[in-house]
Amino acid sequence: LSPLQNGTSFHVFDQGRFAKEVLPKYFKHNNMASFVRQLNMYGFRKVVNIEQGGLVKPERDDTEFQHLCFLQGHEHLLEHIKRKVSVVKSEETKMRQEDLSRLLYEVQILRSQQENMECQVQDMK
């Protein structure tokens, strides 16, 4: 693990070693994929190498991550790094269900009207 010189991101240079030696010290697992998922939940993003267009796997075993509020020397910004949560209230869910039911009903009516119009057009021919 290493901060970049400009302090706007960090690298994990050896993922296998990082997962085996560092992760168990701070997490209940040693799974790199779980660590990356956690980073994503907190708004960190993997930095994609522009030269490779993000499509080619890098030759080295390193991954770079950044977050707008993760800046070297700006510890006061760390409080803004929070886990993203999607809270769906039961009332909102109820409204969505009612909206969905109404939309489905309207689609059925429109289909029926369309069939009637098609029949009328056939009769006119």
KOLZADREN-899567 format. One record per residue (C-alpha): x, y, z; residue number from 0; residue in three letters. Coordinates in Angstrom, 3 decimals, always signed. Each point is the difference from the previous one (the first is absolute). Layout:
<recs>
<rec c1="X" c2="Y" c3="Z" num="NUM" residuo="Ala"/>
...
</recs>
This chain:
<recs>
<rec c1="+0.000" c2="+0.000" c3="+0.000" num="0" residuo="Leu"/>
<rec c1="+1.457" c2="+3.303" c3="-1.011" num="1" residuo="Ser"/>
<rec c1="-1.321" c2="+3.560" c3="-0.421" num="2" residuo="Pro"/>
<rec c1="+0.856" c2="+1.609" c3="-3.308" num="3" residuo="Leu"/>
<rec c1="+2.365" c2="+2.952" c3="+0.028" num="4" residuo="Gln"/>
<rec c1="-2.786" c2="+2.533" c3="-0.537" num="5" residuo="Asn"/>
<rec c1="-2.015" c2="-1.589" c3="+2.845" num="6" residuo="Gly"/>
<rec c1="-3.260" c2="-0.404" c3="-1.937" num="7" residuo="Thr"/>
<rec c1="-0.112" c2="-3.798" c3="-0.135" num="8" residuo="Ser"/>
<rec c1="+1.631" c2="-3.151" c3="+1.302" num="9" residuo="Phe"/>
<rec c1="+1.422" c2="-3.128" c3="-1.622" num="10" residuo="His"/>
<rec c1="-0.162" c2="-3.601" c3="+1.097" num="11" residuo="Val"/>
<rec c1="+3.107" c2="-1.344" c3="-1.738" num="12" residuo="Phe"/>
<rec c1="-0.188" c2="-3.677" c3="+0.957" num="13" residuo="Asp"/>
<rec c1="-3.618" c2="-1.021" c3="+0.457" num="14" residuo="Gln"/>
<rec c1="+0.799" c2="-3.522" c3="+1.157" num="15" residuo="Gly"/>
<rec c1="+2.368" c2="+1.147" c3="+2.709" num="16" residuo="Arg"/>
<rec c1="-2.307" c2="+2.892" c3="+0.978" num="17" residuo="Phe"/>
<rec c1="-2.929" c2="-2.409" c3="+0.398" num="18" residuo="Ala"/>
<rec c1="+2.062" c2="-2.502" c3="+1.976" num="19" residuo="Lys"/>
<rec c1="+1.905" c2="+2.351" c3="+2.308" num="20" residuo="Glu"/>
<rec c1="-1.906" c2="+3.285" c3="+0.314" num="21" residuo="Val"/>
<rec c1="-3.708" c2="-0.765" c3="-0.346" num="22" residuo="Leu"/>
<rec c1="-0.202" c2="-2.472" c3="+2.925" num="23" residuo="Pro"/>
<rec c1="+1.450" c2="+2.673" c3="+2.301" num="24" residuo="Lys"/>
<rec c1="-2.921" c2="+2.362" c3="-0.663" num="25" residuo="Tyr"/>
<rec c1="-2.831" c2="-2.194" c3="-1.310" num="26" residuo="Phe"/>
<rec c1="-1.529" c2="-3.381" c3="+0.798" num="27" residuo="Lys"/>
<rec c1="+1.109" c2="-1.299" c3="-3.393" num="28" residuo="His"/>
<rec c1="+2.920" c2="-0.132" c3="-2.394" num="29" residuo="Asn"/>
<rec c1="-2.012" c2="+0.334" c3="-3.193" num="30" residuo="Asn"/>
<rec c1="+1.167" c2="+2.719" c3="-2.408" num="31" residuo="Met"/>
<rec c1="-3.340" c2="+0.030" c3="-1.860" num="32" residuo="Ala"/>
<rec c1="-1.827" c2="+0.679" c3="+3.268" num="33" residuo="Ser"/>
<rec c1="+2.419" c2="+2.825" c3="+0.783" num="34" residuo="Phe"/>
<rec c1="-0.611" c2="+1.567" c3="-3.432" num="35" residuo="Val"/>
<rec c1="-3.771" c2="-0.353" c3="+0.519" num="36" residuo="Arg"/>
<rec c1="+0.378" c2="+1.810" c3="+3.340" num="37" residuo="Gln"/>
<rec c1="+2.007" c2="+2.782" c3="-1.668" num="38" residuo="Leu"/>
<rec c1="-2.739" c2="+0.383" c3="-2.606" num="39" residuo="Asn"/>
<rec c1="-2.672" c2="+0.216" c3="+2.694" num="40" residuo="Met"/>
<rec c1="+1.908" c2="+2.930" c3="+1.495" num="41" residuo="Tyr"/>
<rec c1="+0.304" c2="+1.776" c3="-3.337" num="42" residuo="Gly"/>
<rec c1="+3.558" c2="-0.983" c3="-0.944" num="43" residuo="Phe"/>
<rec c1="+0.505" c2="-0.696" c3="-3.679" num="44" residuo="Arg"/>
<rec c1="+2.602" c2="-2.013" c3="-1.824" num="45" residuo="Lys"/>
<rec c1="+2.225" c2="+2.198" c3="-2.152" num="46" residuo="Val"/>
<rec c1="+0.072" c2="-1.227" c3="-3.587" num="47" residuo="Val"/>
<rec c1="+3.188" c2="+0.339" c3="-2.017" num="48" residuo="Asn"/>
<rec c1="-0.858" c2="+2.346" c3="-2.885" num="49" residuo="Ile"/>
<rec c1="+2.779" c2="-1.261" c3="-2.261" num="50" residuo="Glu"/>
<rec c1="-1.516" c2="-3.461" c3="+0.098" num="51" residuo="Gln"/>
<rec c1="-3.542" c2="+1.293" c3="-0.236" num="52" residuo="Gly"/>
<rec c1="-0.934" c2="-2.059" c3="+3.012" num="53" residuo="Gly"/>
<rec c1="-0.479" c2="-3.048" c3="-2.213" num="54" residuo="Leu"/>
<rec c1="+3.400" c2="-1.627" c3="+0.317" num="55" residuo="Val"/>
<rec c1="+1.050" c2="-1.565" c3="+3.280" num="56" residuo="Lys"/>
<rec c1="+3.028" c2="+1.848" c3="+1.372" num="57" residuo="Pro"/>
<rec c1="+3.292" c2="-1.862" c3="-0.178" num="58" residuo="Glu"/>
<rec c1="+0.769" c2="+0.633" c3="+3.661" num="59" residuo="Arg"/>
<rec c1="-2.044" c2="-1.395" c3="+2.874" num="60" residuo="Asp"/>
<rec c1="-1.072" c2="+3.360" c3="+1.335" num="61" residuo="Asp"/>
<rec c1="-3.252" c2="+1.837" c3="+0.372" num="62" residuo="Thr"/>
<rec c1="-0.525" c2="+3.702" c3="+0.635" num="63" residuo="Glu"/>
<rec c1="-2.973" c2="+1.475" c3="+1.882" num="64" residuo="Phe"/>
<rec c1="-1.120" c2="+3.556" c3="+0.611" num="65" residuo="Gln"/>
<rec c1="-2.717" c2="+1.978" c3="+1.760" num="66" residuo="His"/>
<rec c1="-0.669" c2="+3.727" c3="-0.206" num="67" residuo="Leu"/>
<rec c1="+0.298" c2="+0.328" c3="+3.787" num="68" residuo="Cys"/>
<rec c1="+3.076" c2="-2.222" c3="+0.374" num="69" residuo="Phe"/>
<rec c1="+2.832" c2="+2.492" c3="-0.392" num="70" residuo="Leu"/>
<rec c1="+3.364" c2="-0.116" c3="+1.686" num="71" residuo="Gln"/>
<rec c1="+0.340" c2="+2.793" c3="+2.566" num="72" residuo="Gly"/>
<rec c1="-3.742" c2="+0.704" c3="+0.099" num="73" residuo="His"/>
<rec c1="-1.134" c2="-2.224" c3="+2.851" num="74" residuo="Glu"/>
<rec c1="-2.997" c2="+2.275" c3="+0.662" num="75" residuo="His"/>
<rec c1="-1.571" c2="-1.330" c3="-3.232" num="76" residuo="Leu"/>
<rec c1="-0.030" c2="-3.598" c3="+1.259" num="77" residuo="Leu"/>
<rec c1="-3.244" c2="+0.606" c3="+1.908" num="78" residuo="Glu"/>
<rec c1="-1.739" c2="+0.384" c3="-3.371" num="79" residuo="His"/>
<rec c1="+0.869" c2="-3.553" c3="-1.035" num="80" residuo="Ile"/>
<rec c1="-3.118" c2="-1.881" c3="+0.993" num="81" residuo="Lys"/>
<rec c1="-1.566" c2="-3.258" c3="-0.973" num="82" residuo="Arg"/>
<rec c1="-2.644" c2="+0.415" c3="-2.652" num="83" residuo="Lys"/>
<rec c1="-3.319" c2="-1.360" c3="+1.164" num="84" residuo="Val"/>
<rec c1="-3.188" c2="-0.256" c3="-1.962" num="85" residuo="Ser"/>
<rec c1="-2.875" c2="+0.230" c3="+2.421" num="86" residuo="Val"/>
<rec c1="-3.376" c2="-0.796" c3="-1.475" num="87" residuo="Val"/>
<rec c1="-2.809" c2="+0.890" c3="+2.351" num="88" residuo="Lys"/>
<rec c1="-3.044" c2="-2.231" c3="+0.097" num="89" residuo="Ser"/>
<rec c1="-2.255" c2="+2.907" c3="-1.090" num="90" residuo="Glu"/>
<rec c1="+2.208" c2="+0.596" c3="-3.056" num="91" residuo="Glu"/>
<rec c1="-0.146" c2="-3.702" c3="-0.812" num="92" residuo="Thr"/>
<rec c1="-3.787" c2="+0.030" c3="+0.356" num="93" residuo="Lys"/>
<rec c1="-0.260" c2="+2.989" c3="-2.358" num="94" residuo="Met"/>
<rec c1="+2.259" c2="-1.693" c3="-2.530" num="95" residuo="Arg"/>
<rec c1="-2.132" c2="-3.139" c3="+0.120" num="96" residuo="Gln"/>
<rec c1="-3.172" c2="+2.054" c3="-0.535" num="97" residuo="Glu"/>
<rec c1="+1.634" c2="+1.876" c3="-2.892" num="98" residuo="Asp"/>
<rec c1="+1.099" c2="-3.282" c3="-1.569" num="99" residuo="Leu"/>
<rec c1="-3.485" c2="-1.463" c3="+0.284" num="100" residuo="Ser"/>
<rec c1="-1.532" c2="+3.130" c3="-1.552" num="101" residuo="Arg"/>
<rec c1="+2.516" c2="-0.067" c3="-2.866" num="102" residuo="Leu"/>
<rec c1="-0.669" c2="-3.671" c3="-0.707" num="103" residuo="Leu"/>
<rec c1="-3.738" c2="+0.692" c3="-0.085" num="104" residuo="Tyr"/>
<rec c1="+0.524" c2="+2.895" c3="-2.431" num="105" residuo="Glu"/>
<rec c1="+2.168" c2="-2.181" c3="-2.235" num="106" residuo="Val"/>
<rec c1="-2.768" c2="-2.606" c3="-0.128" num="107" residuo="Gln"/>
<rec c1="-2.520" c2="+2.694" c3="-1.009" num="108" residuo="Ile"/>
<rec c1="+2.347" c2="+1.357" c3="-2.680" num="109" residuo="Leu"/>
<rec c1="+0.557" c2="-3.488" c3="-1.412" num="110" residuo="Arg"/>
<rec c1="-3.730" c2="-0.553" c3="-0.163" num="111" residuo="Ser"/>
<rec c1="-0.520" c2="+3.335" c3="-1.752" num="112" residuo="Gln"/>
<rec c1="+2.803" c2="-0.784" c3="-2.432" num="113" residuo="Gln"/>
<rec c1="-1.568" c2="-3.357" c3="-0.879" num="114" residuo="Glu"/>
<rec c1="-3.352" c2="+1.697" c3="-0.588" num="115" residuo="Asn"/>
<rec c1="+1.617" c2="+2.594" c3="-2.267" num="116" residuo="Met"/>
<rec c1="+1.827" c2="-2.714" c3="-1.945" num="117" residuo="Glu"/>
<rec c1="-3.303" c2="-1.792" c3="-0.536" num="118" residuo="Cys"/>
<rec c1="-1.619" c2="+3.237" c3="-1.185" num="119" residuo="Gln"/>
<rec c1="+2.876" c2="+0.630" c3="-2.430" num="120" residuo="Val"/>
<rec c1="-0.351" c2="-3.554" c3="-1.358" num="121" residuo="Gln"/>
<rec c1="-3.735" c2="+0.542" c3="-0.458" num="122" residuo="Asp"/>
<rec c1="+0.668" c2="+3.229" c3="-1.939" num="123" residuo="Met"/>
<rec c1="+2.353" c2="-1.787" c3="-2.387" num="124" residuo="Lys"/>
</recs>
